[in-house]
Amino acid sequence: MGRANRDFDSTIRVCTFCRGAPETSGANRAPRWVGCNILLDKIPSDARIPIVNNGKPSSKKTVRDAYQQLRPLEKLTVERRGWTLDVLQAIQSLGKNEFGLADIYSRDGELAKLHPNNTQIRDKIRQQLQELRDLGLLEFLGGGSYRLR
């Protein structure tokens, strides 16, 4: 696997893709080739790196700094990364930088739908909050309170 593929894989997960429309009969593709679409709305906003913003290119430094902030995610296995990004997206859906356990627990139903085989959703949420803290994406304030970095 080339470097570009490893870098891409560090923040993207399988549920970010959907099967593309079938090729027309005149397409020059391998017999079992299947295209896919990237579902941009499934990528958490913190995992998006704006290269062009409002029609203007971002500086190389801005893009590189944003990438370096996400780089710790590549340390996680694909399964753990999925949970971590799902919890991060749930946190972002709260619409505030500081939140408590009760706030994120209010999203446990959504996380249960994404991970139906897990029957200990709140335990997993707390584990992922620790993971996000260890990755430097979240700050623990004490007393069940957190802040996005």
C-alpha positions in Angstrom: 0.0 0.0 0.0 1.4 3.4 -1.0 2.0 6.3 1.4 -1.0 8.2 0.0 -3.3 5.3 0.7 -2.1 4.9 4.3 -2.6 8.6 4.9 -6.1 8.5 3.4 -7.0 5.4 5.4 -6.1 7.1 8.7 -9.3 9.1 9.0 -11.7 7.3 6.6 -13.7 4.2 7.4 -15.8 1.8 5.5 -19.2 3.5 6.3 -17.9 6.6 4.6 -18.3 4.9 1.2 -21.3 3.6 -0.7 -21.5 1.5 -3.8 -21.5 3.6 -6.9 -23.9 3.4 -9.8 -23.2 0.5 -12.2 -20.9 1.3 -15.1 -22.5 1.5 -18.6 -21.8 -1.5 -20.8 -19.3 0.5 -22.8 -17.0 1.2 -19.8 -13.5 -0.1 -20.1 -13.1 -1.6 -16.6 -12.1 -4.9 -15.1 -15.0 -7.4 -15.0 -15.6 -7.2 -11.2 -14.7 -3.6 -10.8 -17.1 -1.7 -8.5 -17.0 2.1 -8.1 -17.9 3.9 -4.9 -19.0 7.3 -3.7 -17.5 9.1 -0.7 -20.3 10.3 1.6 -18.8 13.6 2.8 -21.4 14.1 5.4 -20.2 10.9 7.2 -16.7 12.4 7.7 -16.7 14.3 11.0 -16.0 18.0 10.5 -12.8 17.7 12.6 -11.5 15.0 10.2 -12.0 17.4 7.2 -9.0 19.4 6.0 -10.1 22.4 3.9 -7.7 22.8 1.0 -9.9 25.4 -0.7 -12.1 27.6 1.4 -14.6 30.0 -0.1 -12.9 29.7 -3.5 -9.4 30.5 -2.0 -6.7 28.0 -1.5 -5.5 27.4 2.1 -1.9 27.9 2.8 0.4 24.9 2.8 1.1 25.5 6.4 -2.6 25.5 7.3 -3.2 22.2 5.5 -0.2 20.6 7.0 -1.0 21.7 10.5 -4.6 20.4 10.1 -3.2 17.1 8.9 -0.7 16.8 11.8 -3.6 17.3 14.2 -5.4 14.3 12.7 -2.3 12.1 12.4 -2.8 10.4 15.8 -5.9 8.7 14.5 -3.8 6.4 12.3 -2.5 4.7 15.5 -6.0 3.2 16.0 -7.2 0.0 14.5 -10.0 0.4 12.0 -12.6 -0.9 14.4 -11.5 1.5 17.2 -11.2 4.4 14.7 -14.8 3.9 13.7 -16.1 4.2 17.3 -13.7 7.1 18.0 -14.9 9.0 15.0 -18.6 8.2 15.7 -18.2 9.6 19.3 -16.3 12.6 17.9 -19.2 13.3 15.5 -21.7 12.9 18.3 -19.8 15.4 20.3 -19.8 17.9 17.4 -23.5 17.4 16.9 -24.0 18.9 20.4 -22.9 22.3 19.0 -20.7 23.4 21.9 -17.1 23.1 22.8 -17.6 22.2 26.4 -20.0 19.4 27.4 -20.7 16.9 30.1 -21.3 13.2 30.2 -25.1 13.7 30.3 -24.8 15.7 27.0 -23.0 12.9 25.1 -25.1 10.2 26.7 -28.1 11.9 25.0 -26.6 10.5 21.8 -26.3 6.9 23.0 -29.3 5.9 20.9 -27.7 7.1 17.7 -24.4 5.3 18.6 -26.4 2.1 19.4 -27.8 2.1 15.9 -24.4 2.5 14.4 -23.0 -0.3 16.6 -25.9 -2.8 17.2 -23.6 -5.5 18.5 -22.4 -3.4 21.5 -24.7 -3.6 24.5 -22.5 -1.4 26.7 -22.9 1.9 24.8 -22.2 4.2 27.7 -19.1 2.3 28.8 -17.9 2.5 25.2 -18.6 6.3 25.1 -16.5 6.8 28.2 -13.7 4.7 26.7 -13.8 6.7 23.5 -13.7 10.0 25.5 -10.5 8.8 27.0 -9.2 7.8 23.6 -10.0 11.3 22.2 -8.3 12.8 25.3 -5.2 10.6 24.7 -5.1 11.7 21.1 -5.1 15.3 22.1 -8.5 16.0 20.5 -10.4 16.5 23.8 -9.5 17.9 27.2 -10.9 16.5 30.4 -11.9 19.3 32.7 -12.9 17.1 35.7 -16.3 16.1 37.2 -17.5 14.6 33.9 -16.9 17.7 31.9 -14.9 17.9 28.6 -13.7 20.5 26.1 -13.0 20.0 22.4 -9.5 21.2 21.4 
